[in-house]
Amino acid sequence: QIYLLERICFPWTSDRDEVEWQMRYDELVQFGEQHEHVRVKEWENPDLFQWTKYQRERYKGNGTTDLSEHQIQQLEKIGFRWSRRD
C-alpha cells in the first residue's frame, strides 16, 4: 500500500502549507522542463509568477528567511534565482 501511495506522490506530511508549497514547486519544475528555465513571466502563468515572487520575498537575502533550508536547496537545485535581475 505504501508503494502504491508513493507512486502517486502521496503527501505524507499533514502540514497543509508544506503540501501546497510542494505542489507549486512541482509545477515550477514542470515549467522548467518545458521552457528550459524557471524565470516565470507574469503573462505565462500568473499564479506561478506570484508564487515565485512570494518565495523571493520570503528569502530576504540578508541572512534571515521564512523558507526552510530544504526549500532553499530545492529551489536552487533547479536554477531558481533570488533576484529577478539575475
Secondary structure, 3 states (H helix, E strand, C coil): CHHHHHHCCCCCCCCHHHHHHHHHHHHHHHHHHHHCCCCCCCCCCHHHHHHHHHHHHHHCCCCCCCCCHHHHHHHHHCCCCCCCCC
